């Protein structure tokens, strides 16, 4: 052995001794990229024995998809001595699997002792997987797996840039579940989470590949449609609403999902992601105000409505305390005799600057805010006290009249309902049999078990239950079968077309006959003209209300009627339901 070879051999032995027990993979390769030494740590990391790789080229252990990058890196290492920046790639384990590794190369080819390149390799698979998970969590909703608001905004911005280059259009849909808070309040947050996951799944199956669904917050979802038209956007909205209408049984009792959707398109409704999302959100509130479970396309006129909504929201909370809320009482007539049988108490808001605020403008807002529980409790107590006051002053005329009071979805779901009702009737000293509570089919569909329990508890107090807007829900007959119902109120939309087609009288007649079969009185709402009144009388409908018979009255107007009756006017004759 020549002196030079002896020096090199000693240097390599020292090198071997130094790296023998390191956990990193230390590899020594020559100028032809052949392995001269491999540390024993390769067995623990990649499963290979050192002797199995010595004499081979490291490139054979590199994933085919990464080899071109590694070869380019090796060429750069050969050209310049010293330490080079790290490169990561996938390395082959002996069992055939792949690990992500990071390698730092130190070119010592000019070193008289080692004359090679030292590769220091570390397994970073776990670190990369953690980074991937963290990156996913940063841009995806943990519960549903959908994109989150940050990723959604980014994708909308990118889609807008593409659409501008291609002279196309994108659409953003903003979806909000209707009455979702009642699900959490009545079924619990776990059931609520299950419904959110199911909502996400149903939205996704309605989309094309390349479209994006996102959970923006709480029960709010967004949808991005690229290369969209007004027709394709409304088509997606219709499919989503249809999918959501299927009952969900996995959360315990059968629950019906409903949602309101707003739509905004980039070619007419906004040039930035922020504008599109804001305008879609505004349109969503229009859909919610229009009866829920529907969609609305954004219009510029909605901005003023959105501003009004924000102002009303801030003022509504204290409206009761300021004495701005009041009740009007609309008579319900016996259609056979023309006598007043009872009244429906209707909430009104008299704003100090705006005047009368329509119920359709503030009641959905009160529902959304939860304020309806307090406002509704005040309305119930006020109506009961008013009935008691009329009865005390005019016992013969008002003693048989009853009061019908609306219960919202949130009131029905709220645990304070029964204590509030018991306190109100106890304080007034009035019999529960003089009262009717009106609930819509949609309120009953939120949680059938809770609704049934609350309504049966009200019935035990003598209070009767009326289904309001009967025939407009998704399971009218199911409601009658499952729920404790005493009265059917035929929705105004069915009454308003009486006399305009054959089908409408037959539909109303079927509802009246159904009431007869089930021994349930029927009340026709929205009687607006003499033709409707006559047809309802011919069909045998027992009771009715509407502007043709009487508008909602202030308390003093009702007192005037009672005073006339006390003076001998036979206008008021009680009707026992």
C-alpha positions as CSV (number, residue, x, y, z in Angstrom):
1,X,0.0,0.0,0.0
2,X,1.5,3.4,-1.0
3,X,1.8,6.2,1.6
4,X,-1.1,8.0,-0.1
5,X,-3.4,5.0,0.0
6,X,-2.4,4.4,3.6
7,X,-3.4,8.0,4.5
8,X,-6.7,7.6,2.7
9,X,-7.4,4.3,4.4
10,X,-6.7,5.8,7.8
11,X,-9.0,8.7,7.0
12,X,-11.8,6.5,5.9
13,X,-11.4,4.3,9.1
14,X,-11.7,7.5,11.2
15,X,-14.7,8.5,9.2
16,X,-16.3,5.1,9.7
17,X,-15.7,5.3,13.5
18,X,-17.2,8.8,13.8
19,X,-20.5,7.9,12.0
20,X,-20.9,4.3,13.1
21,X,-23.5,5.1,15.8
22,X,-25.2,8.2,14.3
23,X,-29.0,8.1,13.7
24,X,-28.7,10.0,10.5
25,X,-27.8,8.1,7.3
26,X,-24.2,8.9,6.4
27,X,-23.2,7.9,2.9
28,X,-19.9,8.3,1.2
29,X,-19.9,8.3,-2.6
30,X,-17.1,8.7,-5.1
31,X,-17.0,10.9,-8.1
32,X,-19.0,8.4,-10.2
33,X,-21.8,8.5,-7.6
34,X,-21.0,5.0,-6.3
35,X,-21.5,4.2,-2.6
36,X,-18.2,3.5,-0.8
37,X,-19.5,3.6,2.7
38,X,-23.0,3.4,4.3
39,X,-23.6,3.9,8.0
40,X,-25.5,1.1,9.8
41,X,-28.4,3.5,10.6
42,X,-29.8,2.7,7.1
43,X,-31.2,-0.6,8.4
44,X,-33.4,1.1,11.0
45,X,-34.5,3.8,8.7
46,X,-34.9,2.1,5.3
47,X,-34.5,-1.6,6.2
48,X,-31.4,-2.2,4.0
49,X,-28.1,-3.6,5.3
50,X,-25.1,-1.5,4.6
51,X,-23.5,-4.2,2.5
52,X,-26.6,-4.4,0.3
53,X,-26.1,-0.8,-0.9
54,X,-22.3,-0.4,-0.9
55,X,-21.1,-0.5,-4.5
56,X,-24.4,0.6,-5.9
57,X,-25.6,4.1,-6.9
58,X,-27.9,6.0,-4.5
59,X,-30.1,7.0,-7.5
60,X,-31.6,3.4,-7.5
61,X,-33.2,4.1,-4.1
62,X,-34.8,7.4,-5.4
63,X,-38.5,7.5,-6.4
64,X,-38.8,7.7,-10.2
65,X,-40.8,10.9,-9.8
66,X,-38.0,12.6,-8.0
67,X,-34.9,11.2,-10.0
68,X,-34.6,14.1,-12.4
69,X,-34.4,16.6,-9.6
70,X,-31.8,14.5,-7.7
71,X,-29.6,14.0,-10.8
72,X,-29.6,17.8,-11.4
73,X,-28.7,18.3,-7.7
74,X,-25.8,15.8,-8.0
75,X,-24.4,17.6,-11.0
76,X,-24.5,20.9,-9.1
77,X,-22.7,19.2,-6.1
78,X,-20.0,17.9,-8.4
79,X,-19.3,21.3,-9.9
80,X,-18.8,23.1,-6.6
81,X,-16.9,21.9,-3.5
82,X,-18.3,22.4,0.0
83,X,-21.7,22.0,1.6
84,X,-24.8,22.3,-0.6
85,X,-28.4,23.2,0.4
86,X,-30.7,20.3,1.4
87,X,-32.8,18.4,-1.1
88,X,-35.8,16.3,-0.2
89,X,-37.1,13.2,-2.1
90,X,-38.8,9.9,-1.6
91,X,-36.4,7.0,-0.8
92,X,-37.2,3.3,-1.2
93,X,-37.5,1.0,1.8
94,X,-36.6,-2.6,1.5
95,X,-40.3,-3.5,2.1
96,X,-41.3,-1.6,-1.0
97,X,-42.7,1.5,0.7
98,X,-41.5,5.0,0.4
99,X,-40.2,7.5,3.0
100,X,-39.6,11.2,2.6
101,X,-36.0,12.1,3.3
102,X,-33.9,15.2,3.3
103,X,-30.2,15.0,2.2
104,X,-27.4,17.5,2.6
105,X,-24.3,17.0,0.3
106,X,-20.8,18.0,1.3
107,X,-18.4,17.9,-1.7
108,X,-15.0,16.7,-0.4
109,X,-13.8,15.2,-3.7
110,X,-10.8,17.5,-3.5
111,X,-9.9,16.2,0.0
112,X,-6.8,14.1,-0.2
113,X,-8.0,11.9,2.7
114,X,-11.7,11.2,1.8
115,X,-11.9,12.1,-1.9
116,X,-15.6,11.7,-2.0
117,X,-19.0,13.3,-1.3
118,X,-20.6,12.9,2.1
119,X,-24.4,12.6,2.0
120,X,-26.2,13.2,5.3
121,X,-29.7,12.0,5.1
122,X,-32.6,12.3,7.6
123,X,-36.1,10.8,7.5
124,X,-38.6,13.6,7.6
125,X,-41.7,11.6,6.7
126,X,-43.5,12.3,10.0
127,X,-42.6,16.0,9.9
128,X,-43.9,16.3,6.4
129,X,-47.1,14.5,7.3
130,X,-47.6,16.8,10.2
131,X,-46.9,19.8,8.0
132,X,-49.5,18.5,5.5
133,X,-52.1,18.0,8.2
134,X,-51.5,21.5,9.6
135,X,-51.7,23.0,6.2
136,X,-54.9,21.1,5.6
137,X,-56.3,22.2,8.9
138,X,-55.3,25.8,8.1
139,X,-57.5,25.8,5.0
140,X,-60.2,23.2,5.7
141,X,-63.0,22.9,8.2
142,X,-62.2,20.3,10.8
143,X,-65.7,19.0,11.2
144,X,-66.9,18.7,7.6
145,X,-63.6,18.5,5.7
146,X,-64.8,21.3,3.4
147,X,-62.7,24.3,2.5
148,X,-62.8,27.0,5.1
149,X,-63.4,30.7,4.6
150,X,-59.7,31.5,3.9
151,X,-59.4,28.8,1.2
152,X,-62.8,29.7,-0.2
153,X,-61.8,33.4,-0.6
154,X,-58.5,32.4,-2.3
155,X,-60.3,30.1,-4.8
156,X,-62.9,32.8,-5.6
157,X,-60.1,35.3,-6.3
158,X,-58.3,32.8,-8.5
159,X,-61.5,31.9,-10.3
160,X,-62.3,35.6,-10.9
161,X,-58.8,36.1,-12.4
162,X,-59.3,33.2,-14.8
163,X,-62.8,34.4,-15.7
164,X,-61.5,37.8,-16.5
165,X,-58.9,36.4,-18.9
166,X,-61.4,34.2,-20.5
167,X,-64.3,36.6,-20.4
168,X,-66.3,34.2,-18.4
169,X,-68.3,34.4,-15.1
170,X,-68.3,32.7,-11.8
171,X,-71.1,32.4,-9.2
172,X,-71.0,32.3,-5.5
173,X,-73.8,30.7,-3.5
174,X,-74.2,31.6,0.2
175,X,-76.3,29.0,2.1
176,X,-77.6,29.3,5.7
177,X,-79.5,26.5,7.4
178,X,-83.0,27.7,8.6
179,X,-83.7,27.4,12.3
180,X,-80.5,25.5,13.0
181,X,-80.2,26.9,16.5
182,X,-83.3,25.0,17.5
183,X,-81.6,21.7,16.6
184,X,-78.7,22.4,18.9
185,X,-81.0,23.6,21.7
186,X,-83.4,20.6,21.4
187,X,-81.2,17.7,20.2
188,X,-77.7,18.8,21.5
189,X,-74.6,19.9,19.8
190,X,-73.5,16.4,18.8
191,X,-76.6,16.0,16.8
192,X,-76.1,19.4,15.4
193,X,-72.6,18.5,14.3
194,X,-73.9,15.4,12.6
195,X,-76.4,17.5,10.7
196,X,-73.7,19.9,9.6
197,X,-71.6,17.0,8.2
198,X,-74.7,15.6,6.4
199,X,-75.4,19.0,5.0
200,X,-71.8,19.2,3.6
201,X,-72.2,15.8,2.0
202,X,-75.5,16.7,0.4
203,X,-74.0,20.0,-1.0
204,X,-71.0,18.2,-2.4
205,X,-73.0,15.6,-4.4
206,X,-74.8,18.5,-6.2
207,X,-71.6,20.0,-7.6
208,X,-69.5,19.5,-10.6
209,X,-65.8,18.4,-10.4
210,X,-63.8,21.6,-10.0
211,X,-66.5,23.5,-8.0
212,X,-65.8,24.3,-4.4
213,X,-68.0,23.8,-1.3
214,X,-66.9,25.5,1.9
215,X,-68.1,25.8,5.5
216,X,-67.8,29.5,6.2
217,X,-68.9,29.5,9.9
218,X,-71.4,27.8,12.1
219,X,-74.3,26.8,9.9
220,X,-73.2,28.9,6.9
221,X,-71.8,27.3,3.7
222,X,-70.5,28.7,0.5
223,X,-70.3,27.3,-3.0
224,X,-68.1,28.5,-5.8
225,X,-69.2,27.7,-9.4
226,X,-66.6,28.3,-12.1
227,X,-67.7,29.0,-15.7
228,X,-71.2,29.6,-14.3
229,X,-74.3,31.2,-15.8
230,X,-77.5,32.4,-14.1
231,X,-79.2,29.2,-15.2
232,X,-76.5,26.8,-14.0
233,X,-76.3,28.7,-10.6
234,X,-80.0,28.5,-10.0
235,X,-80.0,24.9,-11.1
236,X,-77.4,24.0,-8.4
237,X,-79.4,26.0,-5.8
238,X,-82.5,24.0,-6.7
239,X,-80.7,20.7,-6.5
240,X,-79.2,21.5,-3.1
241,X,-82.6,22.6,-1.7
242,X,-84.1,19.4,-3.0
243,X,-81.4,17.2,-1.5
244,X,-81.7,18.9,1.9
245,X,-85.5,18.3,2.0
246,X,-84.9,14.5,2.5
247,X,-85.4,13.7,6.2
248,X,-82.3,13.0,8.3
249,X,-82.7,10.2,10.8
250,X,-79.0,9.7,11.9
251,X,-79.2,12.5,14.5
252,X,-81.9,10.7,16.6
253,X,-85.5,11.8,15.8
254,X,-86.3,12.4,12.2
255,X,-85.2,16.0,11.3
256,X,-85.9,18.0,8.2
257,X,-83.2,20.3,7.0
258,X,-84.1,23.6,5.3
259,X,-81.9,26.3,4.0
260,X,-81.9,29.7,2.4
261,X,-79.5,30.4,-0.5
262,X,-78.3,33.7,-2.0
263,X,-76.7,33.8,-5.4
264,X,-74.3,36.4,-6.8
265,X,-72.6,36.3,-10.3
266,X,-69.3,38.0,-11.1
267,X,-70.5,39.5,-14.5
268,X,-73.2,41.5,-12.8
269,X,-72.9,41.4,-9.0
270,X,-69.3,42.0,-8.1
271,X,-65.7,42.1,-9.3
272,X,-64.0,41.0,-6.1
273,X,-64.3,38.0,-3.9
274,X,-65.4,40.2,-1.0
275,X,-68.2,41.8,-3.1
276,X,-69.5,38.5,-4.4
277,X,-69.6,36.9,-1.0
278,X,-71.3,40.0,0.6
279,X,-73.8,40.2,-2.2
280,X,-74.6,36.5,-2.0
281,X,-75.1,36.9,1.7
282,X,-77.4,39.8,1.2
283,X,-79.5,37.7,-1.3
284,X,-79.6,34.9,1.2
285,X,-81.3,37.1,3.7
286,X,-83.9,38.0,1.1
287,X,-84.6,34.3,0.5
288,X,-84.9,33.8,4.3
289,X,-87.3,36.8,4.6
290,X,-89.4,35.4,1.7
291,X,-90.3,32.2,3.5
292,X,-87.1,30.2,3.9
293,X,-86.2,27.0,2.1
294,X,-85.7,29.0,-1.1
295,X,-83.1,30.9,-3.1
296,X,-82.8,34.5,-4.3
297,X,-80.6,36.1,-6.9
298,X,-78.8,39.3,-5.8
299,X,-80.2,42.6,-7.0
300,X,-78.7,46.0,-6.4
301,X,-81.8,47.2,-4.6
302,X,-81.1,44.6,-1.9
303,X,-78.3,46.8,-0.5
304,X,-80.8,49.2,1.0
305,X,-82.7,46.3,2.5
306,X,-79.5,44.9,4.0
307,X,-78.7,48.3,5.6
308,X,-82.2,48.5,7.0
309,X,-81.9,45.0,8.3
310,X,-78.7,45.9,10.2
311,X,-80.4,49.0,11.7
312,X,-83.5,47.0,12.7
313,X,-81.3,44.3,14.3
314,X,-79.6,46.8,16.6
315,X,-82.9,48.4,17.6
316,X,-85.1,45.3,17.9
317,X,-83.5,44.1,21.1
318,X,-84.7,47.0,23.2
319,X,-88.0,47.6,21.3
320,X,-90.1,45.9,24.0
321,X,-88.5,47.8,26.8
322,X,-89.1,51.1,25.0
323,X,-92.8,50.2,24.7
324,X,-92.7,50.1,20.9
325,X,-94.3,46.6,20.6
326,X,-98.1,46.3,20.6
327,X,-100.8,43.8,19.7
328,X,-103.6,44.0,17.2
329,X,-106.5,41.6,17.4
330,X,-108.0,40.2,14.2
331,X,-111.5,38.7,14.7
332,X,-112.1,35.1,13.6
333,X,-115.7,34.7,12.5
334,X,-118.2,31.8,12.5
335,X,-118.9,31.7,8.8
336,X,-122.3,30.2,9.3
337,X,-123.7,32.9,11.7
338,X,-121.3,35.8,11.1
339,X,-120.6,36.0,14.8
340,X,-117.1,36.7,16.1
341,X,-115.8,33.5,17.7
342,X,-112.4,34.7,18.9
343,X,-109.3,36.7,18.0
344,X,-105.9,36.1,16.7
345,X,-103.3,38.3,18.5
346,X,-100.9,39.8,16.0
347,X,-97.6,41.5,16.9
348,X,-96.8,45.0,15.7
349,X,-93.8,47.2,16.0
350,X,-94.2,51.0,15.9
351,X,-90.8,52.5,15.4
352,X,-90.2,56.1,16.6
353,X,-88.8,57.1,13.2
354,X,-89.9,54.6,10.7
355,X,-93.5,54.2,11.9
356,X,-95.1,50.8,11.5
357,X,-92.5,48.1,10.7
358,X,-94.1,45.2,8.8
359,X,-94.1,41.9,10.7
360,X,-92.4,40.2,7.7
361,X,-89.5,42.7,8.2
362,X,-88.8,42.1,11.9
363,X,-90.2,38.7,13.0
364,X,-87.8,36.6,10.9
365,X,-85.0,38.9,12.3
366,X,-86.3,38.3,15.8
367,X,-86.3,34.6,15.2
368,X,-82.7,34.7,13.9
369,X,-81.5,36.7,16.9
370,X,-83.4,34.7,19.5
371,X,-85.2,37.9,20.6
372,X,-88.5,36.3,19.6
373,X,-88.5,34.2,22.8
374,X,-88.7,37.4,24.9
375,X,-90.9,39.2,22.5
376,X,-93.2,36.2,22.1
377,X,-93.4,35.8,25.9
378,X,-94.4,39.4,26.2
379,X,-97.0,38.9,23.5
380,X,-98.5,35.8,25.1
381,X,-98.8,37.5,28.5
382,X,-100.3,40.7,27.0
383,X,-102.9,38.8,24.9
384,X,-104.0,36.7,27.9
385,X,-104.3,39.8,30.1
386,X,-106.3,41.6,27.4
387,X,-108.7,38.7,27.1
388,X,-109.1,38.6,30.9
389,X,-109.8,42.4,30.9
390,X,-112.5,42.1,28.3
391,X,-114.1,39.2,30.1
392,X,-114.1,41.1,33.4
393,X,-115.8,44.1,31.9
394,X,-118.2,42.3,29.6
395,X,-118.6,38.8,31.0
396,X,-121.7,37.9,28.8
397,X,-120.2,39.2,25.6
398,X,-116.5,38.1,26.0
399,X,-117.0,35.1,28.3
400,X,-117.0,32.6,25.4
401,X,-114.5,34.3,23.1
402,X,-111.1,32.7,22.8
403,X,-107.6,34.1,22.0
404,X,-105.3,32.6,19.4
405,X,-101.6,33.3,19.9
406,X,-98.7,32.4,17.6
407,X,-95.7,30.4,18.8
408,X,-92.5,30.7,16.8
409,X,-90.1,27.8,16.1
410,X,-87.7,29.2,18.7
411,X,-90.4,29.6,21.4
412,X,-91.5,26.0,20.8
413,X,-87.9,24.7,21.2
414,X,-87.1,26.9,24.2
415,X,-87.3,25.3,27.7
416,X,-88.8,28.5,29.1
417,X,-92.1,28.1,27.1
418,X,-94.1,26.1,29.6
419,X,-93.1,28.2,32.7
420,X,-93.9,31.4,30.7
421,X,-97.4,30.1,29.7
422,X,-98.2,28.8,33.2
423,X,-97.2,32.1,34.7
424,X,-99.2,34.1,32.2
425,X,-102.5,32.2,32.6
426,X,-102.0,32.0,36.4
427,X,-101.4,35.7,36.7
428,X,-104.5,36.5,34.5
429,X,-106.6,33.9,36.3
430,X,-108.0,32.6,33.0
431,X,-108.7,29.1,31.9
432,X,-106.4,27.5,29.4
433,X,-109.4,26.3,27.4
434,X,-109.9,30.0,26.3
435,X,-106.6,29.9,24.5
436,X,-105.2,28.5,21.2
437,X,-101.6,28.4,20.2
438,X,-100.7,28.5,16.5
439,X,-97.6,26.7,15.2
440,X,-96.5,26.2,11.7
441,X,-95.6,22.8,10.1
442,X,-92.0,24.0,9.7
443,X,-91.8,24.5,13.5
444,X,-93.0,21.0,14.1
445,X,-90.5,19.5,11.7
446,X,-87.4,20.8,13.5
447,X,-87.6,18.1,16.3
448,X,-90.9,16.2,16.3
449,X,-90.2,14.6,19.7
450,X,-89.6,17.9,21.5
451,X,-92.5,19.6,19.6
452,X,-94.9,16.8,20.6
453,X,-93.8,16.9,24.2
454,X,-94.3,20.7,24.5
455,X,-97.6,20.7,22.7
456,X,-99.0,17.9,24.9
457,X,-97.9,19.8,28.0
458,X,-99.8,22.8,26.7
459,X,-102.9,20.6,26.1
460,X,-102.7,19.4,29.6
461,X,-103.2,23.1,30.6
462,X,-106.4,23.1,28.5
463,X,-104.8,25.0,25.6
464,X,-105.7,23.9,22.1
465,X,-103.2,23.6,19.3
466,X,-103.8,24.9,15.7
467,X,-101.6,24.1,12.8
468,X,-101.0,27.4,11.0
469,X,-100.6,27.6,7.2
470,X,-101.8,24.0,6.9
471,X,-100.9,22.4,3.5
472,X,-97.7,24.4,2.9
473,X,-95.2,22.1,4.6
474,X,-93.6,18.8,3.4
475,X,-95.5,16.4,5.6
476,X,-99.0,17.8,6.3
477,X,-100.7,14.5,6.9
478,X,-97.7,13.3,8.9
479,X,-98.1,16.2,11.2
480,X,-101.7,15.3,11.8
481,X,-100.8,11.7,12.5
482,X,-97.9,12.4,14.9
483,X,-98.7,15.7,16.6
484,X,-101.5,16.7,19.1
485,X,-103.6,19.0,16.8
486,X,-107.0,20.5,17.6
487,X,-107.5,23.0,14.8
488,X,-106.5,23.3,11.1
489,X,-105.8,26.8,9.6
490,X,-106.0,26.7,5.8
491,X,-103.2,28.8,4.4
492,X,-104.1,32.1,2.7
493,X,-102.4,31.0,-0.5
494,X,-105.0,28.4,-1.0
495,X,-107.9,30.7,-0.2
496,X,-106.7,33.6,-2.4
497,X,-107.4,31.8,-5.7
498,X,-110.8,30.5,-4.8
499,X,-113.1,31.4,-7.7
500,X,-110.2,31.6,-10.2
501,X,-109.8,27.8,-11.0
502,X,-111.5,24.5,-10.3
503,X,-108.5,23.0,-8.7
504,X,-108.3,25.5,-5.8
505,X,-111.9,24.9,-4.6
506,X,-111.3,21.2,-4.7
507,X,-108.1,21.5,-2.7
508,X,-109.7,23.7,0.0
509,X,-112.7,21.3,0.0
510,X,-110.4,18.4,0.6
511,X,-108.8,20.2,3.6
512,X,-112.3,21.0,5.0
513,X,-113.4,17.4,4.5
514,X,-110.1,16.2,6.2
515,X,-111.0,18.4,9.2
516,X,-114.5,16.9,9.3
517,X,-113.1,13.3,9.1
518,X,-110.6,14.0,11.9
519,X,-113.1,16.1,13.9
520,X,-110.9,19.1,13.7
521,X,-112.4,22.6,13.1
522,X,-111.0,24.4,10.1
523,X,-110.2,28.1,9.9
524,X,-109.7,29.8,6.5
525,X,-107.1,32.6,6.5
526,X,-106.8,35.5,4.2
527,X,-110.4,36.0,3.1
528,X,-110.2,39.0,0.9
529,X,-113.5,39.2,-1.0
530,X,-117.1,38.1,-1.1
531,X,-116.5,35.4,-3.6
532,X,-114.0,33.6,-1.4
533,X,-116.4,34.0,1.6
534,X,-119.3,32.5,-0.3
535,X,-117.3,29.5,-1.6
536,X,-115.9,28.8,1.8
537,X,-119.5,28.8,3.3
538,X,-120.6,26.5,0.5
539,X,-117.7,24.2,1.2
540,X,-118.7,24.0,4.9
541,X,-115.6,25.7,6.3
542,X,-116.5,26.6,9.9
543,X,-114.4,29.6,10.7
544,X,-112.6,32.4,8.8
545,X,-110.6,35.6,9.0
546,X,-109.3,38.2,6.6
547,X,-109.5,41.8,5.5
548,X,-112.9,41.3,3.9
549,X,-114.3,40.4,7.3
550,X,-112.2,42.6,9.5
551,X,-108.7,44.1,9.7
552,X,-106.6,43.5,12.9
553,X,-108.0,45.9,15.5
554,X,-106.5,48.0,18.3
555,X,-107.8,46.9,21.7
556,X,-110.0,50.0,22.0
557,X,-111.8,49.1,18.7
558,X,-112.5,45.6,20.1
559,X,-113.8,47.2,23.3
560,X,-116.2,49.3,21.2
561,X,-117.5,46.2,19.6
562,X,-118.0,44.6,23.0
563,X,-119.8,47.7,24.2
564,X,-122.1,47.6,21.2
565,X,-122.9,43.9,21.9
566,X,-123.6,44.8,25.6
567,X,-126.1,47.4,24.2
568,X,-128.0,44.7,22.3
569,X,-126.1,44.4,19.0
570,X,-125.9,40.6,18.3
571,X,-122.6,40.9,16.6
572,X,-120.7,39.0,19.2
573,X,-121.8,35.5,19.9
574,X,-119.2,33.1,21.3
575,X,-118.4,30.0,19.3
576,X,-117.2,27.0,21.4
577,X,-114.4,25.1,19.6
